[in-house]
Structures are given as structure tokens and as C-alpha cells.
Amino acid sequence: MARNRRFQHGSLFKRGTRTKVWVARWWEDVIGAEGKLERVRRSEALGPVADIPTRRQAERILSDRLRGINSGEYRPQSSCTLSDFVHRTWFPEVLPTLKYPSKEHYQYIVNVHMIPAFGDMQLRLISRESVQSFLNGKLRSGLSWKTVKHIRTTFGTVLGAAEMRGLIQSNPARQTKLPRRGPVAEKTPIAPEKIRQLLEALPEPSRSLAWLLVLTGLRVGEALALRWRDIDLALGCLRVRQTVYEGRFDDPKSKRSKRTVLLGAKGIEILSAFKPQCIDSEALVFATRRGTPFCRRNLLNRQLVPTCERLGIEGVTWHWLRHANATLLDAVGTPLGTVQALLGHSSAEVTREIYLHSVPADARSAVEKVETLLIGPKWTQVAEATEVTSTLIN
């Protein structure tokens, strides 16, 4: 049962030697960690004496501060700390609903950035000013603007959950602002000649993996999760069913990411070279000797990056190769809807989703044109074209 609240005036005193400030104290009802009502002593600095010269002025400020507590509509707030809320409530409820990469991302930001700064602070005492100062400090420490944005987003998500449970009255993280982002360096143009030079110089298995990413636009996790049951070389297509990250298999990024990807002659040639004589339909296409999926980071650091450095090509990652596929599709005049279908991008627009299902012929043509742009026409095609030209002239 809640104890009777009494009207209170609070107390005032001055603190400090050189710069004196008015400090106010009062009692406040809060909800403890176990959900029981508790009465705690609050203390808050109202401002410097230089700005509030008389006690009467300080009492007026304190009266305004206590108006909400003395009103009949006051409801006790929680004394739960950020650390307690995250580990007892937010992690157990939210993390099981997320994919493994998202879990790792949230846990890293919370444990490395948020908990050291605010872990022991009660949720109700986290202010907009403290969060803003925290974010500004992260920027000054050398973190990138994008990383600080991720920290702010995660902070806002956690405090938003606390707000929904009535533990705080408002979300201070969403009241903060990040400074305007500075100029972003232009990305290196993706030229077909550079891509072909890289693909020819890479060692296996990165060479075949990179070829597949450039020709199909697969995400690296989708390519490393391919099994032979997903490949149909006779029809010239593959089916994206899973993705893999840090050895953990999961559903692809979105519903539209589960898709059928068409293969051209080069794509079929690459996969045929990997095809074992005795096929286990559940075996991975790109697998270690133990049958486990390759680690994308190991292949990146041991093969892709050293090869790029030797060739003088900057900024190349596995995802860069997916962007290269999109660039090549655009270069051969592929409609935007077809590009989105081939890459498995999500879209909320119904008309665009209908359009994506209406261009299978365009998709096959686009795949073949990308191969021609990278590899050039085959000698048989050149010979046929020459024969036709000679016939027309004669």
C-alpha cells in the first residue's frame, strides 16, 4: 500500500567555496528494484548564487520543481539503473528475437559504450544533457560519425523500451542531436577493367567466390551458405535459402532476400568446377576441408585485401563486389525493378513489387549482358556475327 504523501517545501542550502551554488533537497517516492515503493532523498543543484542572488528566488525555483511531486497526479518513478534494466529485462526480451549479427551489434554497443558511462545511473536521472554530452565526447574521442549514430540509435531503443514500461516519463536519447555530418569521400568508380583484373589475380577459393558475387550480386553470407541442393546447373539458377555469419546459419536478411538467382555461362562454369563427383546435396558449395563454411574475415584479410593492395585497388570488400554487380547491371541498362529483384532488396511499394515479378526475360538478359561486359563476347559469337555480315554483303 502506498504511504500517504505530505505536502513538502524541501530545504535549501549553499554549497561551494569560490563558486557557490544553491542546492535543494526533498523526499521522493520511487519504485525499487523489486517493484516495492520506497522513499528516497533527492538532491539537485538549482544554479549558481551569482545568477540566483536571494533565497526567495531560490525558493521560487524549488517550488516550481516540487509542483509535480506535490500534485495529486504524481506517480512514483522507478529507481532501476540502466545496467539492471538492460541485463534483467531488455536483453532477455529483445535478443532472442534478433538475428545473430544484430545481437552482437547491440551487445557490443551496450556493454562497451553505454554501461561504462551510465550503467550505475538510475534511468529516471538520465537527462538529455547527459546523453548529449556523452555523444559529443564519443565524437571527440575519434569515433566515426556513423558509429556515434549507431550508439545514439541503440541508446534511444533501450530507453524507449523503458518508457513503454513506465519506468521513465520521456526518452532523453531521442531528444538529442548529432552534429552535421562532414563531407564524405567519393567512392572509387567501379570500372569493369579493374574488376576483371582483380578477379583474375585472386587465389582460390576467393577467386570463385568473388566471381560469383560480381556475377549474381549475392551477399557474401548468402554465397557461403549455398548448398548443392540450392544449385540447378541444368536450369542455370540457384536458390538463396540461408545466410551464414561467424559459422551460424540463419534466414536471409529479409523476405525478399529468399530468391532465385539466374546464372550465366560463366557462373555455371565456376560452380561446375566446384561440383564434386559424389554429390551430397546438404554439403556446402564453399567449404573447408572439415565441411564447415569459410570465415569471410579470414578470406578477406588473407586473400582479398593483399591482392587488392598488390594491384593498387582501394576500398574493396566483399560487399563492394555486390555493389559492383549493381553498377554493372545499371551500366547495361537494366531496369531498376529488375536490379532490385536480382539483388533481393526489400520494398514497401506494392506497384514496384508487382513490377518485379513481371520481368523474368529482362532478368535473364541482364545476367548475360553483365557477363559480356566483364568477359567480352565469346569467339563463337564473333564468328557467327562475321558469317552473318559476310552473307549480307554477298
C-alpha positions in Angstrom: 0.0 0.0 0.0 1.3 3.4 -0.9 2.2 5.7 2.0 0.4 9.0 2.4 2.1 11.8 0.7 2.6 15.0 2.5 3.0 18.5 1.0 6.7 19.4 1.3 8.6 22.6 0.8 12.0 21.0 0.6 15.2 22.5 2.0 17.8 24.9 0.6 21.5 25.5 1.3 24.6 26.9 -0.4 27.5 24.7 -1.4 30.9 25.6 -2.7 33.8 27.9 -1.8 34.8 30.0 -4.8 31.7 29.4 -6.8 28.7 29.0 -4.6 25.5 27.2 -5.8 22.0 26.8 -4.4 21.3 23.1 -3.6 17.8 21.8 -3.0 16.8 18.6 -1.2 13.4 16.9 -0.9 11.9 13.4 -0.4 10.5 11.5 -3.3 8.6 8.2 -3.7 10.2 5.7 -6.2 9.6 2.2 -7.2 12.6 0.0 -6.1 14.3 -2.7 -8.0 11.9 -5.4 -6.6 8.9 -3.3 -7.5 8.2 -2.0 -4.0 7.5 1.6 -3.1 10.5 3.3 -1.4 11.1 6.9 -0.2 14.5 8.4 -1.2 16.2 11.7 -0.6 16.8 13.7 -3.7 19.4 16.5 -4.1 19.8 18.9 -7.1 21.8 22.0 -7.8 19.4 24.8 -8.8 22.1 27.2 -10.1 25.0 29.5 -9.0 24.3 32.2 -6.4 25.6 34.7 -8.8 22.6 34.0 -11.0 20.1 33.5 -8.1 21.2 36.1 -5.6 18.4 35.8 -3.0 16.9 32.9 -1.1 13.4 34.0 -2.1 14.3 33.5 -5.8 15.8 30.1 -5.0 12.7 29.1 -3.0 10.5 30.0 -6.0 12.6 27.8 -8.3 12.4 24.9 -5.8 8.6 25.4 -5.5 8.3 25.0 -9.3 10.5 21.9 -9.1 8.3 20.3 -6.4 4.9 21.3 -8.0 4.7 18.0 -9.9 5.6 16.0 -6.7 3.1 17.8 -4.6 0.3 17.5 -7.1 -2.3 14.7 -6.8 -1.3 13.4 -10.3 2.3 12.5 -9.3 3.2 8.8 -9.9 6.4 7.3 -8.4 9.2 6.6 -10.9 11.5 3.6 -10.9 14.9 3.6 -9.2 16.1 0.9 -11.6 19.6 1.5 -13.0 20.4 1.2 -16.7 22.5 -1.8 -16.1 19.8 -3.6 -14.2 17.2 -2.8 -16.8 19.4 -3.9 -19.7 20.5 -7.2 -18.2 17.3 -8.2 -16.4 14.7 -7.0 -18.9 15.9 -5.7 -22.2 18.5 -8.3 -23.2 16.3 -11.3 -22.2 13.3 -10.0 -24.1 14.8 -8.4 -27.2 17.9 -10.5 -28.0 16.0 -13.8 -28.7 14.0 -12.0 -31.4 17.1 -10.8 -33.3 19.5 -12.5 -35.8 23.0 -13.3 -34.6 24.7 -10.2 -36.2 22.2 -7.9 -34.7 22.6 -9.5 -31.2 26.4 -9.0 -31.4 25.9 -5.4 -32.6 23.5 -4.5 -29.7 25.6 -6.3 -27.0 28.8 -4.6 -28.2 27.3 -1.1 -28.1 25.6 -1.6 -24.8 28.5 -3.3 -23.0 31.4 -1.2 -24.5 29.8 2.2 -24.7 26.6 2.6 -22.6 27.2 0.6 -19.5 30.6 2.1 -18.6 29.1 5.6 -18.8 25.5 5.1 -17.5 25.3 1.6 -16.0 25.1 2.6 -12.4 22.8 5.6 -13.0 19.1 5.3 -12.4 17.0 5.5 -15.6 15.0 8.5 -14.3 18.2 10.5 -13.7 19.5 10.1 -17.3 18.9 13.5 -18.9 19.0 14.9 -22.4 22.0 17.0 -21.4 24.0 14.0 -20.1 23.3 11.9 -23.2 24.2 14.8 -25.5 27.5 15.3 -23.6 28.1 11.6 -23.9 27.6 11.5 -27.7 29.7 14.6 -28.2 32.5 13.0 -26.2 32.4 9.9 -28.4 32.8 12.1 -31.5 35.7 13.9 -29.9 37.4 10.6 -29.0 37.8 9.8 -32.7 34.8 7.5 -33.3 33.2 7.9 -36.7 30.0 9.9 -37.2 28.3 6.7 -38.3 29.4 4.8 -35.2 28.1 7.5 -32.9 24.8 7.5 -34.8 24.6 3.7 -34.1 25.2 4.4 -30.4 22.5 7.0 -30.3 20.0 4.8 -32.0 20.7 1.9 -29.6 20.5 4.2 -26.6 17.2 5.5 -27.9 15.9 2.0 -28.4 16.8 0.9 -24.9 15.3 4.0 -23.2 12.3 3.7 -25.5 11.6 0.3 -24.0 11.9 1.7 -20.5 9.5 4.5 -21.4 6.9 1.9 -22.7 7.1 0.2 -19.3 6.5 3.4 -17.4 10.0 3.5 -15.9 10.7 6.9 -17.3 8.4 9.7 -18.4 10.2 10.5 -21.7 13.1 9.3 -23.8 16.1 11.7 -23.5 18.2 10.0 -26.1 15.7 10.8 -28.8 15.8 14.5 -27.8 19.5 14.7 -28.7 21.0 15.8 -32.0 24.2 14.8 -33.8 26.3 17.4 -35.4 26.0 17.8 -39.2 28.0 15.1 -40.9 31.1 16.3 -42.6 32.0 15.7 -46.3 32.1 12.1 -47.3 34.9 10.9 -49.6 33.6 9.9 -53.0 33.7 6.2 -53.7 36.2 4.9 -56.2 34.4 4.3 -59.6 33.8 0.6 -60.3 35.4 0.0 -63.7 34.9 -3.4 -65.4 38.6 -3.5 -66.2 39.6 -3.2 -62.6 37.1 -5.8 -61.5 38.3 -8.2 -64.2 41.9 -7.6 -63.2 41.1 -8.4 -59.5 39.1 -11.5 -60.3 41.9 -12.9 -62.4 44.6 -12.2 -59.7 42.7 -13.7 -56.7 43.7 -17.1 -55.3 41.1 -19.8 -54.7 38.6 -20.0 -53.1 38.3 -16.2 -53.0 38.6 -16.1 -56.8 35.5 -18.2 -57.4 33.6 -16.6 -54.6 34.4 -13.1 -55.9 33.3 -14.1 -59.4 30.0 -15.4 -58.1 29.4 -12.2 -56.1 30.1 -10.0 -59.1 28.0 -12.0 -61.5 25.0 -12.6 -59.2 25.0 -9.8 -56.6 24.8 -12.3 -53.7 25.7 -11.1 -50.2 28.8 -12.9 -49.1 26.9 -14.6 -46.3 24.4 -15.9 -48.8 27.1 -17.3 -51.1 29.0 -19.0 -48.2 25.7 -20.6 -47.1 24.9 -22.2 -50.5 24.5 -25.9 -50.5 24.4 -28.2 -53.6 20.7 -28.7 -53.1 20.3 -25.0 -53.9 22.1 -25.2 -57.2 20.5 -26.3 -60.5 23.2 -26.1 -63.2 20.8 -27.6 -65.9 18.4 -24.7 -65.5 21.1 -22.2 -64.8 19.9 -20.9 -61.5 20.5 -21.0 -57.7 18.2 -20.6 -54.8 19.1 -18.3 -51.8 17.7 -20.0 -48.7 20.1 -19.1 -45.9 22.9 -16.9 -44.8 25.9 -17.6 -42.5 27.7 -15.3 -40.1 30.5 -16.4 -37.8 29.7 -20.0 -38.5 26.0 -19.5 -37.6 23.3 -20.2 -40.2 20.1 -18.1 -40.3 17.4 -16.9 -42.6 18.5 -14.2 -45.1 18.2 -10.5 -44.4 14.6 -10.1 -45.5 11.7 -12.0 -47.0 12.7 -10.7 -50.5 16.2 -12.0 -49.9 14.9 -15.5 -50.3 15.0 -15.6 -54.1 16.0 -17.5 -57.2 19.2 -16.0 -58.9 19.9 -16.7 -62.6 23.3 -17.9 -63.7 25.0 -17.1 -67.0 27.6 -19.3 -68.7 30.5 -18.1 -66.5 28.5 -18.6 -63.3 27.6 -22.2 -64.4 31.3 -22.8 -65.3 32.5 -21.7 -61.8 30.0 -23.8 -59.9 30.7 -26.8 -62.2 34.4 -26.6 -61.3 33.5 -26.8 -57.6 31.0 -29.7 -58.1 32.3 -32.9 -56.5 31.9 -36.3 -58.2 29.9 -37.7 -55.3 27.4 -35.1 -54.5 26.0 -34.6 -51.0 23.0 -32.3 -51.5 23.5 -30.9 -48.0 27.2 -30.2 -48.5 28.3 -26.6 -48.7 29.5 -25.3 -52.1 32.3 -23.2 -50.5 33.5 -25.3 -47.6 36.7 -26.0 -45.6 38.2 -29.5 -45.5 36.1 -30.2 -42.5 33.0 -29.3 -44.4 32.4 -26.1 -42.4 31.8 -22.7 -44.0 34.7 -20.4 -44.8 35.2 -17.4 -42.5 34.5 -14.3 -44.5 37.0 -12.3 -42.4 39.8 -14.8 -42.9 39.3 -14.8 -46.7 39.2 -11.0 -46.7 42.3 -10.5 -44.7 44.4 -13.3 -46.1 43.4 -13.2 -49.8 41.2 -10.3 -50.9 42.9 -7.4 -49.2 46.5 -8.4 -50.0 45.6 -8.9 -53.7 43.9 -5.5 -53.8 47.0 -3.9 -52.2 49.3 -5.5 -54.8 47.1 -4.2 -57.6 46.7 -0.8 -56.1 42.9 -1.1 -55.8 41.4 0.6 -52.7 38.2 0.2 -50.8 37.3 -3.4 -51.9 35.3 -5.6 -49.5 33.0 -8.5 -50.1 30.1 -6.1 -50.1 31.9 -3.9 -52.6 31.6 -6.8 -55.1 27.9 -6.8 -54.6 27.8 -3.1 -55.3 29.9 -3.8 -58.4 27.2 -6.2 -59.7 24.6 -3.4 -59.2 26.8 -1.0 -61.1 27.3 -3.4 -64.0 23.6 -4.1 -64.2 22.9 -0.4 -64.4 25.7 0.0 -67.0 24.0 -2.4 -69.4 20.7 -0.6 -69.0 18.9 -3.0 -66.6 15.5 -1.5 -65.3 15.6 -0.5 -61.7 12.9 -3.0 -60.7 15.0 -5.9 -62.2 18.1 -4.8 -60.3 16.1 -4.8 -57.0 14.7 -8.3 -57.8 18.1 -9.7 -58.6 19.8 -8.2 -55.5 16.9 -9.2 -53.2 16.2 -5.7 -51.9 13.0 -5.1 -49.8 10.4 -2.6 -50.9 7.2 -1.4 -49.3 5.7 -0.2 -52.6 3.1 -2.7 -53.9 3.4 -1.4 -57.5 7.1 -2.0 -57.5 6.7 -5.5 -56.1 4.2 -6.3 -58.9 6.6 -4.9 -61.5 9.5 -7.0 -60.2 7.6 -10.2 -60.9 6.8 -9.2 -64.5 10.3 -9.1 -66.0 11.9 -12.6 -65.9 13.1 -12.2 -69.5 14.8 -8.9 -68.6 16.5 -10.6 -65.7 18.0 -13.3 -67.9 19.1 -10.8 -70.5 20.7 -8.6 -67.7 22.7 -11.5 -66.4 24.0 -12.3 -69.8 24.9 -8.7 -70.6 26.9 -8.4 -67.3 29.0 -11.4 -68.3 29.6 -9.9 -71.7 30.7 -6.6 -70.2 33.2 -8.4 -67.9 34.4 -11.2 -70.2 33.7 -9.9 -73.7 31.9 -11.8 -76.5 32.8 -15.4 -77.0 34.8 -16.4 -80.1 31.8 -18.4 -81.3 29.6 -15.4 -81.1 32.2 -13.3 -83.0 32.4 -16.0 -85.7 28.7 -16.2 -86.1 28.4 -12.4 -86.4 31.2 -12.3 -89.0 29.5 -15.1 -91.0 26.1 -13.2 -91.0 27.8 -10.0 -92.1 29.6 -11.7 -95.0 26.3 -13.3 -96.1 24.6 -9.9 -96.1 27.4 -8.3 -98.1 27.4 -11.1 -100.7 
